[in-house]
Amino acid sequence: MDKAQDLDTLALVTAERLARGHVGVAVAVVADGQVAHAAAGTTGRADGTPGADTLFEIGSVTKTFTTLCLARMAVAGTVELDEPLARLLPEGTAVPSRDGQEITLRHLATHTSGLPRLPKGMMLRALLRPRTPDPYAGCTADVLLSGLARTRLGSAPGGRVRYSNLGAGLLGLALARRAGSTYGQLVTTQVCAPLGMSATGVAADATRPGRLAQGHDSRRRPTAPWNLADLAGAGGLRSSAADLVSYVRAQLDCGGPAELAEAVRLTRQVEHRDNRFSWMHLGWRAHRLHPRQGAHVQIWHNGGTGGFASFVGFDPETGTAAIVLSNTQRPVDAPGFDLLRTLQDRAASRGARPGGR
Protein backbone atom coordinates (compact mmCIF):
# COMPACT_ATOMS: atom_id res chain seq x y z
CA MET A 1 0.00 0.00 0.00
CA ASP A 2 1.49 3.38 -1.00
CA LYS A 3 1.35 6.49 1.21
CA ALA A 4 -1.68 8.01 -0.54
CA GLN A 5 -3.70 4.79 -0.23
CA ASP A 6 -2.63 4.50 3.40
CA LEU A 7 -3.93 8.00 4.15
CA ASP A 8 -7.16 7.34 2.27
CA THR A 9 -7.70 4.22 4.36
CA LEU A 10 -7.03 6.00 7.66
CA ALA A 11 -9.50 8.77 6.80
CA LEU A 12 -12.15 6.33 5.63
CA VAL A 13 -11.87 4.11 8.72
CA THR A 14 -12.45 7.14 10.96
CA ALA A 15 -15.38 8.34 8.86
CA GLU A 16 -17.06 4.92 8.87
CA ARG A 17 -16.46 4.53 12.62
CA LEU A 18 -18.20 7.84 13.29
CA ALA A 19 -21.06 7.18 10.87
CA ARG A 20 -22.43 4.57 13.28
CA GLY A 21 -23.51 7.33 15.67
CA HIS A 22 -23.57 10.42 13.45
CA VAL A 23 -25.83 11.32 10.56
CA GLY A 24 -22.94 12.43 8.38
CA VAL A 25 -19.21 13.07 8.75
CA ALA A 26 -16.36 14.48 6.67
CA VAL A 27 -12.74 13.66 7.53
CA ALA A 28 -9.49 15.05 6.17
CA VAL A 29 -5.90 14.18 7.00
CA VAL A 30 -2.58 15.81 6.15
CA ALA A 31 0.71 13.89 6.28
CA ASP A 32 3.86 13.48 4.20
CA GLY A 33 2.83 16.62 2.31
CA GLN A 34 -0.27 14.80 1.06
CA VAL A 35 -3.98 15.16 1.76
CA ALA A 36 -6.76 12.57 1.93
CA HIS A 37 -10.51 13.08 2.32
CA ALA A 38 -13.26 10.66 3.30
CA ALA A 39 -16.94 10.94 4.18
CA ALA A 40 -19.73 8.71 5.38
CA GLY A 41 -23.43 8.97 6.15
CA THR A 42 -25.56 11.77 4.71
CA THR A 43 -25.90 15.51 4.94
CA GLY A 44 -29.46 15.01 6.10
CA ARG A 45 -30.71 16.39 2.79
CA ALA A 46 -31.59 14.90 -0.57
CA ASP A 47 -28.05 15.46 -1.84
CA GLY A 48 -26.70 12.46 0.07
CA THR A 49 -23.18 11.87 1.41
CA PRO A 50 -21.21 14.94 2.53
CA GLY A 51 -18.09 15.86 0.62
CA ALA A 52 -14.93 17.88 1.07
CA ASP A 53 -16.84 21.06 0.14
CA THR A 54 -19.90 20.48 2.35
CA LEU A 55 -20.32 23.24 4.92
CA PHE A 56 -20.57 22.47 8.63
CA GLU A 57 -20.97 24.74 11.64
CA ILE A 58 -17.53 24.49 13.26
CA GLY A 59 -18.47 25.98 16.64
CA SER A 60 -15.55 26.88 18.86
CA VAL A 61 -12.91 26.10 16.23
CA THR A 62 -13.96 29.64 15.22
CA LYS A 63 -11.98 30.92 18.21
CA THR A 64 -8.72 30.05 16.47
CA PHE A 65 -9.73 32.24 13.52
CA THR A 66 -10.54 35.09 15.92
CA THR A 67 -7.14 34.84 17.58
CA LEU A 68 -5.35 34.62 14.23
CA CYS A 69 -7.08 37.88 13.32
CA LEU A 70 -5.71 39.29 16.58
CA ALA A 71 -2.20 38.11 15.70
CA ARG A 72 -2.42 39.59 12.19
CA MET A 73 -3.57 42.94 13.56
CA ALA A 74 -0.82 42.86 16.19
CA VAL A 75 1.81 42.18 13.54
CA ALA A 76 0.42 45.09 11.51
CA GLY A 77 0.48 47.36 14.56
CA THR A 78 -3.29 47.89 14.50
CA VAL A 79 -3.62 46.50 18.03
CA GLU A 80 -1.29 45.36 20.79
CA LEU A 81 -1.61 42.01 22.54
CA ASP A 82 -1.51 43.68 25.94
CA GLU A 83 -3.87 46.50 25.00
CA PRO A 84 -6.82 46.77 27.42
CA LEU A 85 -10.12 45.53 26.03
CA ALA A 86 -11.79 48.76 27.14
CA ARG A 87 -9.87 50.76 24.51
CA LEU A 88 -11.55 48.84 21.68
CA LEU A 89 -15.11 49.12 23.01
CA PRO A 90 -17.49 52.11 22.84
CA GLU A 91 -16.52 54.98 25.09
CA GLY A 92 -18.02 54.62 28.53
CA THR A 93 -18.32 50.81 28.40
CA ALA A 94 -17.74 49.41 31.87
CA VAL A 95 -15.26 46.53 31.77
CA PRO A 96 -14.71 44.56 35.00
CA SER A 97 -11.25 44.24 36.56
CA ARG A 98 -9.85 42.46 39.59
CA ASP A 99 -6.89 43.01 41.88
CA GLY A 100 -5.95 46.06 39.84
CA GLN A 101 -5.59 44.01 36.65
CA GLU A 102 -7.42 45.09 33.48
CA ILE A 103 -8.58 42.57 30.87
CA THR A 104 -6.31 42.68 27.80
CA LEU A 105 -6.63 41.16 24.34
CA ARG A 106 -4.00 38.57 25.27
CA HIS A 107 -6.13 37.51 28.25
CA LEU A 108 -9.19 37.04 26.03
CA ALA A 109 -7.20 34.99 23.49
CA THR A 110 -5.71 32.66 26.12
CA HIS A 111 -8.88 32.32 28.25
CA THR A 112 -7.18 33.99 31.22
CA SER A 113 -9.49 37.02 31.45
CA GLY A 114 -11.40 35.68 34.45
CA LEU A 115 -14.69 36.16 32.58
CA PRO A 116 -17.39 33.49 32.98
CA ARG A 117 -18.12 30.98 30.25
CA LEU A 118 -21.40 32.61 29.14
CA PRO A 119 -22.76 36.17 28.93
CA LYS A 120 -24.59 37.58 31.93
CA GLY A 121 -28.03 36.00 32.37
CA MET A 122 -27.62 33.45 29.60
CA MET A 123 -27.42 30.40 31.87
CA LEU A 124 -30.72 31.35 33.50
CA ARG A 125 -32.37 31.83 30.10
CA ALA A 126 -31.07 28.43 28.99
CA LEU A 127 -32.51 26.77 32.10
CA LEU A 128 -35.88 28.45 31.67
CA ARG A 129 -36.04 27.72 27.92
CA PRO A 130 -34.01 24.51 27.40
CA ARG A 131 -35.45 23.84 23.94
CA THR A 132 -34.49 27.24 22.50
CA PRO A 133 -33.27 26.44 18.96
CA ASP A 134 -30.56 29.13 18.94
CA PRO A 135 -29.57 30.17 22.48
CA TYR A 136 -27.07 32.80 21.30
CA ALA A 137 -29.40 34.60 18.85
CA GLY A 138 -30.03 37.45 21.28
CA CYS A 139 -26.34 38.18 21.92
CA THR A 140 -26.24 41.59 20.26
CA ALA A 141 -23.48 44.07 21.06
CA ASP A 142 -25.82 46.09 23.27
CA VAL A 143 -26.83 43.02 25.27
CA LEU A 144 -23.23 41.80 25.61
CA LEU A 145 -21.81 45.15 26.72
CA SER A 146 -24.69 45.83 29.11
CA GLY A 147 -24.14 42.43 30.70
CA LEU A 148 -20.37 42.94 30.81
CA ALA A 149 -20.86 45.96 33.06
CA ARG A 150 -22.63 43.70 35.58
CA THR A 151 -20.16 40.81 35.36
CA ARG A 152 -17.75 39.85 38.14
CA LEU A 153 -14.47 38.14 37.30
CA GLY A 154 -13.83 34.71 38.74
CA SER A 155 -10.09 35.35 38.95
CA ALA A 156 -7.64 38.16 38.28
CA PRO A 157 -6.82 38.63 34.56
CA GLY A 158 -3.66 36.80 33.59
CA GLY A 159 -4.15 34.12 36.23
CA ARG A 160 -5.68 30.73 35.63
CA VAL A 161 -7.27 29.43 32.44
CA ARG A 162 -11.05 29.74 32.58
CA TYR A 163 -12.61 28.85 29.24
CA SER A 164 -14.95 31.63 28.14
CA ASN A 165 -17.24 31.91 25.13
CA LEU A 166 -18.02 35.41 26.35
CA GLY A 167 -14.34 36.37 26.27
CA ALA A 168 -13.77 35.03 22.76
CA GLY A 169 -16.93 36.69 21.51
CA LEU A 170 -15.90 40.02 23.00
CA LEU A 171 -12.49 39.67 21.34
CA GLY A 172 -14.12 39.21 17.94
CA LEU A 173 -16.44 42.14 18.56
CA ALA A 174 -13.59 44.39 19.73
CA LEU A 175 -11.30 43.52 16.78
CA ALA A 176 -14.10 44.14 14.28
CA ARG A 177 -14.76 47.54 15.85
CA ARG A 178 -11.07 48.47 15.63
CA ALA A 179 -11.01 47.34 11.98
CA GLY A 180 -14.21 49.22 11.18
CA SER A 181 -15.90 46.09 9.84
CA THR A 182 -18.18 43.23 10.80
CA TYR A 183 -16.69 40.09 12.31
CA GLY A 184 -17.40 38.16 9.11
CA GLN A 185 -15.61 40.75 6.99
CA LEU A 186 -12.68 40.73 9.41
CA VAL A 187 -12.16 36.96 9.13
CA THR A 188 -12.49 37.04 5.36
CA THR A 189 -9.95 39.84 4.99
CA GLN A 190 -7.41 38.68 7.57
CA VAL A 191 -7.54 34.88 7.17
CA CYS A 192 -9.79 33.39 4.51
CA ALA A 193 -8.93 35.50 1.46
CA PRO A 194 -5.13 35.15 1.89
CA LEU A 195 -5.51 31.36 2.17
CA GLY A 196 -8.07 30.97 -0.61
CA MET A 197 -10.74 29.72 1.82
CA SER A 198 -13.73 30.88 -0.20
CA ALA A 199 -16.28 28.63 1.55
CA THR A 200 -15.61 29.76 5.12
CA GLY A 201 -17.70 32.50 6.69
CA VAL A 202 -20.36 33.44 9.19
CA ALA A 203 -23.23 33.03 6.72
CA ALA A 204 -23.91 30.07 4.45
CA ASP A 205 -25.38 31.72 1.36
CA ALA A 206 -25.40 31.56 -2.40
CA THR A 207 -22.14 33.52 -2.63
CA ARG A 208 -20.17 30.68 -1.05
CA PRO A 209 -19.35 27.32 -2.63
CA GLY A 210 -20.70 24.23 -0.90
CA ARG A 211 -24.00 23.66 0.81
CA LEU A 212 -24.63 23.75 4.55
CA ALA A 213 -25.41 20.31 5.91
CA GLN A 214 -28.57 19.86 7.96
CA GLY A 215 -27.66 19.73 11.65
CA HIS A 216 -28.98 17.08 14.04
CA ASP A 217 -29.19 16.75 17.81
CA SER A 218 -27.71 13.82 19.72
CA ARG A 219 -30.84 11.77 18.96
CA ARG A 220 -30.35 12.44 15.23
CA ARG A 221 -33.33 14.81 15.00
CA PRO A 222 -32.98 17.84 12.67
CA THR A 223 -32.07 21.10 14.40
CA ALA A 224 -32.16 24.77 13.48
CA PRO A 225 -28.86 26.47 12.59
CA TRP A 226 -27.08 28.61 15.18
CA ASN A 227 -26.36 32.27 14.49
CA LEU A 228 -24.37 33.82 17.29
CA ALA A 229 -25.14 37.46 16.49
CA ASP A 230 -22.33 39.66 17.87
CA LEU A 231 -20.81 36.73 19.79
CA ALA A 232 -19.80 35.19 16.43
CA GLY A 233 -16.09 35.29 17.33
CA ALA A 234 -16.75 32.53 19.84
CA GLY A 235 -18.29 30.03 17.43
CA GLY A 236 -20.16 31.50 14.49
CA LEU A 237 -18.23 30.24 11.45
CA ARG A 238 -19.19 27.62 8.88
CA SER A 239 -16.45 25.85 6.97
CA SER A 240 -15.63 22.76 4.95
CA ALA A 241 -13.04 20.01 5.21
CA ALA A 242 -11.31 21.34 2.08
CA ASP A 243 -11.05 24.87 3.48
CA LEU A 244 -9.80 23.60 6.82
CA VAL A 245 -7.03 21.67 5.06
CA SER A 246 -5.79 25.02 3.73
CA TYR A 247 -6.05 26.41 7.24
CA VAL A 248 -4.03 23.65 8.93
CA ARG A 249 -1.42 23.67 6.18
CA ALA A 250 -0.76 27.31 7.05
CA GLN A 251 -0.49 26.26 10.69
CA LEU A 252 1.95 23.46 9.89
CA ASP A 253 4.42 25.32 7.73
CA CYS A 254 3.55 28.96 8.52
CA GLY A 255 2.78 29.29 4.83
CA GLY A 256 0.75 31.80 2.88
CA PRO A 257 1.59 35.51 2.60
CA ALA A 258 4.53 36.64 4.74
CA GLU A 259 2.41 38.72 7.11
CA LEU A 260 0.07 35.79 7.69
CA ALA A 261 2.99 33.43 8.34
CA GLU A 262 4.36 35.88 10.90
CA ALA A 263 0.96 35.99 12.59
CA VAL A 264 0.77 32.19 12.76
CA ARG A 265 4.19 32.15 14.43
CA LEU A 266 3.00 34.77 16.92
CA THR A 267 -0.02 32.66 17.90
CA ARG A 268 2.36 29.90 18.97
CA GLN A 269 4.99 32.09 20.59
CA VAL A 270 2.40 33.07 23.18
CA GLU A 271 1.94 30.37 25.81
CA HIS A 272 0.09 30.18 29.10
CA ARG A 273 0.95 27.01 30.98
CA ASP A 274 -1.67 24.94 32.76
CA ASN A 275 0.94 22.45 33.90
CA ARG A 276 4.06 20.69 32.65
CA PHE A 277 2.24 18.89 29.85
CA SER A 278 -0.53 21.29 28.70
CA TRP A 279 -0.75 24.93 27.78
CA MET A 280 -2.72 27.56 25.84
CA HIS A 281 -1.48 29.34 22.75
CA LEU A 282 -3.41 32.25 21.26
CA GLY A 283 -6.69 30.43 20.67
CA TRP A 284 -5.29 26.90 20.44
CA ARG A 285 -5.06 24.32 23.21
CA ALA A 286 -1.92 22.18 23.29
CA HIS A 287 -0.42 19.28 25.20
CA ARG A 288 2.44 16.84 24.94
CA LEU A 289 1.66 13.15 25.18
CA HIS A 290 3.42 10.93 27.69
CA PRO A 291 6.70 9.45 26.38
CA ARG A 292 5.03 6.01 26.33
CA GLN A 293 2.54 7.52 23.85
CA GLY A 294 5.28 8.94 21.65
CA ALA A 295 5.80 12.31 23.40
CA HIS A 296 4.04 14.00 20.48
CA VAL A 297 2.73 17.57 20.65
CA GLN A 298 -0.95 17.91 19.80
CA ILE A 299 -2.25 21.41 19.10
CA TRP A 300 -6.00 21.37 18.75
CA HIS A 301 -9.46 22.81 19.19
CA ASN A 302 -12.88 21.25 19.14
CA GLY A 303 -16.30 22.74 18.53
CA GLY A 304 -19.96 22.02 19.04
CA THR A 305 -23.27 23.72 18.25
CA GLY A 306 -26.86 22.53 18.51
CA GLY A 307 -26.47 20.27 15.49
CA PHE A 308 -22.77 19.95 14.70
CA ALA A 309 -19.43 18.82 16.16
CA SER A 310 -15.88 19.45 14.98
CA PHE A 311 -12.24 18.69 15.75
CA VAL A 312 -9.08 20.19 14.25
CA GLY A 313 -5.68 19.02 15.48
CA PHE A 314 -2.14 19.18 14.16
CA ASP A 315 1.52 18.66 15.02
CA PRO A 316 4.15 20.90 13.39
CA GLU A 317 6.92 18.54 14.52
CA THR A 318 5.67 15.67 12.39
CA GLY A 319 3.80 17.72 9.78
CA THR A 320 0.52 15.95 10.45
CA ALA A 321 -3.08 17.12 10.91
CA ALA A 322 -6.55 15.64 11.38
CA ILE A 323 -9.91 17.29 10.68
CA VAL A 324 -13.24 15.74 11.66
CA LEU A 325 -16.60 17.41 10.96
CA SER A 326 -20.03 16.03 11.86
CA ASN A 327 -23.58 17.26 11.38
CA THR A 328 -24.67 15.64 14.65
CA GLN A 329 -24.37 17.06 18.15
CA ARG A 330 -22.14 14.30 19.45
CA PRO A 331 -18.44 14.85 20.25
CA VAL A 332 -15.85 13.75 17.70
CA ASP A 333 -12.81 14.49 19.89
CA ALA A 334 -11.76 10.92 20.71
CA PRO A 335 -11.70 9.71 17.08
CA GLY A 336 -9.97 12.97 16.11
CA PHE A 337 -7.21 12.53 18.68
CA ASP A 338 -6.84 8.84 17.76
CA LEU A 339 -6.47 9.72 14.09
CA LEU A 340 -3.93 12.45 14.82
CA ARG A 341 -1.86 10.16 17.02
CA THR A 342 -1.89 7.44 14.36
CA LEU A 343 -0.59 9.95 11.84
CA GLN A 344 2.08 11.13 14.30
CA ASP A 345 3.25 7.58 15.09
CA ARG A 346 3.38 6.82 11.41
CA ALA A 347 5.47 9.93 10.70
CA ALA A 348 7.79 9.23 13.62
CA SER A 349 8.40 5.68 12.41
CA ARG A 350 9.54 7.16 9.10
CA GLY A 351 12.13 9.38 10.69
CA ALA A 352 10.32 12.49 12.07
CA ARG A 353 11.38 12.81 15.69
CA PRO A 354 9.32 14.73 18.25
CA GLY A 355 11.33 17.62 19.65
CA GLY A 356 11.81 18.37 23.30
CA ARG A 357 9.95 21.04 25.15
N, C-alpha and C positions, 0 to 999 in steps of 0.2 A: 504494500500500500504506500503510495507516494504521500508527500506532506499535504498537498491540497485535499486528497481523498481523506486523509486522517482528520483534518480540520472539519471537513464536511460531516464526517461521521460523528465527531464530538458534538458539533452543534445540533445535529439531528437527534442524537440520543437525548440531549437535554430537552429539546423541544417536545419530543414524544413523551418523555417522563412527565413533563408539566401538563401536557394535554389531558392527562387522566383526571386532573382536578380543575383545569382552567378551560374556559370556552375556546380561547385562541391565544397562541403565543408566537412571538418572533424572537429568534436568537441570532446573535452575530458574534464571531470570534476573530481576534487579530493575533497572529503569531508568525514568526519567521518572515515578516514583511508581507504576509498573505492574509486574505480575508475570506471567511466562509459565512454563509447565511443559511438558516433553516427555519421552518415554520410548521405549525401543526394546529389542528382544530379549525375554527372558523372565526370570522370577524363578528359574527352575530348578525350579519346581513346577508342578502342574497348573493353577494359577490364572493362568498366562500372563504377559503384559507387566506390568512393574512400573508403579506409579503414584506420584502425589505423596505418598501415605500409606504406601507400602511401606517397611519398616524395613531399614536397612543398618547393618552395623558401620562406624562412622566412624573407628576407629583413633585416630591422634594428634590429630585435630581436637578430641578430648576435652580435650586440654591447655588449649584456650582456655576451656572451661567451668570447668576447675579454677582457672585464674587469675582468671576473673571472680568465682568464689566468694571467692577471696582478696581481690579488690578490694572486694567487697560487705562482707566482714567487717572490712576495714580502715576503710572509710567508717563502719561502725557502731561502731568502736572495740573490736571483739572481738579483733583481732590488730593488729600493726603490721608494715608491710612489712619493716622492718629488724630485726624480732625474730628472735633465733637459733632455728633449727630445734629445737635441743635442748630448749627450753622447752615445746614442744608434744608431745614424745615421752615415753614412760614414764620415770619417774625412774630414773636409773642407766644409761640408754642412751648408749653411747659413739658420739659423732658426730665424724668426722675434721675436722681443721682444717689449715691450712697458712700458714706465715709469719705466725702470730699472728692470722689472720683466721678467724672462725667463719662457718659457712654460715647465711645468713639466708633468710627466705621470699622476699625480692626476688631473691636469687641463684637459687633454685630456679625461680622463674617466668620468669627471663630466660636460663636455661641458662648461668649464669656461676658455678655452685657448684663447678666442678672435678670433680664426680662423673663416673664413667664412664657410658657409654651404658646398660649393663645391670647388673643386680644381681650381686653377687659369686658366681662359679661358674656363672653361667648360660650364658656362652659355651661353656665346656667341656661342659656338659650338652647344648647344642644340637649341638655337633660329634659327640658320642658317640651322640646319638639324633636324627639329622636329620629323621626322619619323625614326630617327636612331633606329634600333632594340635593340641595347645594348649600351647605352650612356657612360658606364663606361669601355668599352672594352680596350680603349687606356690608361688607368690609370696605366702605368707601374711605377716601382720605379723611373726610370730616369725622367719620365715626372712629377711625383709628387714632387720629390725633387727639380727639376729645377723650377717648379712653386712656391714651398714654398719659395724659395729665393726672389721671386718677390711679395710676399704676404704681405699686411699690416693688422695688427690686428685691429679689430673693437673696442676692449676694452682691458684694461690691464689684463694679465693672473691672474686668481683667483678672478676676479670681477663677472660680471653678467653671467648668463647662456645664451649661444648662441649656439644653436644646430648645430653640425658640423659633416657631413659625412667625410669631409677631416680629421678632428681631430681624429675620431675613426679609420679611415683607416690608418693614420700614426701611431697610437698606435699599431695596429696589425702588421704593417710592422716593427716597432721598436722592439717589443717583439720577433718577429720571428728572427730578426737579432741577438738579444742578445742570443737567444736559439740555434742559428746555424741551423735553420730549416725553412721550409716553414710555412706560416700561417696555412694551412690545417693540417700539421703534429703537429703544436703547439696545436691546439684545440683538436685533437685526443688524444695526450699524456696527456694534462693537465686536460681535462674535460670529453671527451666522453668515453675513455677507462675505467677510474675509475668508471664511472656510467653505464657502459654496453650499451652505446648509439651507437650501431654498424651502424645505418643507417645514422647518421648525419655527414656531411662533406661538403667540398667545391664542390667536383665533385659528380655527380650522375652517377655511373658506375656499371659495372657487379660485382664489389667486395662488393657492399653494398646491403643489403636486401631492398626490396621495389622498386617501379618504380616511376620515376618522373612524376607527372601529367603534362598534357599539359596546359600551361598558356594561359590566355585570357585577352584581354583589356576590358575596361569598356563597350564596345558594344558587348562583348562576341565573339570577333574574335580572332582566335589563334595568339599567339605572340611567338617570339623567346626567348629562355632562356637568362638570364643575367649572365654574368661572369665578376666579378669586378676586374680582374687582381690583381694588388698589393694593391688595395683598399678593398680587401675582408673582412678585419676586420670591415668594416662599414656595410656590408650587403650581404656577399657572400655565406652564408651557406644554405644548404638544410636540412630539417629534417622532421620527421613524428610526428603525434600526440602521438604515443606510446613512442617515444624517449623523447619527451618534457614532458610527464608525469614523466619520471625518473628525468628529469632536475628540474621540479618544486617541486618534492618530496624532493630533496636535498636542495632546497631553503626553504622549509617549516620546515624541522626538522634538517637542517644542517647535513644531513646524509652522507653516503659514507665514504671513507677513512678519517682518522683523519685530515690529512693535507688539504684535500678538504673541510671538514667541517669548519676548521679554516679559510680558504679562503672565504667561503660563509659568515661567520660572519664578516670578514673584509670588504666585499663589503657593508655591511649594517651599519657598524660602521662609515663609511665615509658619511657625509651629507653636502650638500650645499643648504641652504635654499633659495627658491624663495620668500616665504612669510610664514605667520603663518600656512597655511594649505597644502603647497606643497614644495617638496624638491627633490634634486637629490642624489641618492646613487652612488656608482661606477657602472655606466652603466644603472641602473634602475631608472625610474621616480617613484615618490610616492606622495600620497596625503591622507589626512584624510577627509572623508565625513562630512558634517554638522551633528550636533547631531540629527536633525530631520530625517536624512537619516541613522541613526544608528551609526554615528561616527566611522565607520570602516576605517581601513587603507587599501589602495589598492596600491600595488607595481606592476608595470606593464611596458610593452614595446609593441609597435606595429611595424609593418613592411609592406613595400610595394615595389614591383618591377614592371616591365612592364606587368606582367601577374599574379601576386599573391598578396595576402594580408594576414596579420597574426596579432594575438593578444595573448599575454600571460600575465595573471595577477594572483596575489595570495595575501593571507593575512595570515601571520604566527600566528596572534592572534586567528583566528578561524580555522586554519588548512585547508583552502579552496583554490582552484585554478581553473581557467578556461583557456582553450586553444581553439582558433578558427583559423582554416587554410582554405584558399580559393584559388582556382586556377583562380580567376578573379580579375582584378585590380579595385576593389571597396572596400572601407574601411569596416572593420568588428569590429571597435572599440566599437560602441554603443551596439550591441548585446553582445559583450564580457564583457563590463562593467556591463550590465544588468544581465547577467548570474552570474558573480562574486558576485554582490550585493545580488542576490537571495540566493546564497549559503551561504553568510555571514549572512544574516537575519535568514536563516534557522538554522545555527549553533548557533547563538546568542539566538534564541528562545529555544534551547535545553540546554542552560546553559553556552555557551562560551561567556565571556564578553569582549568587546573591552577594551584594556588598555588605560590609559591616555598617553598623549605625551606632 
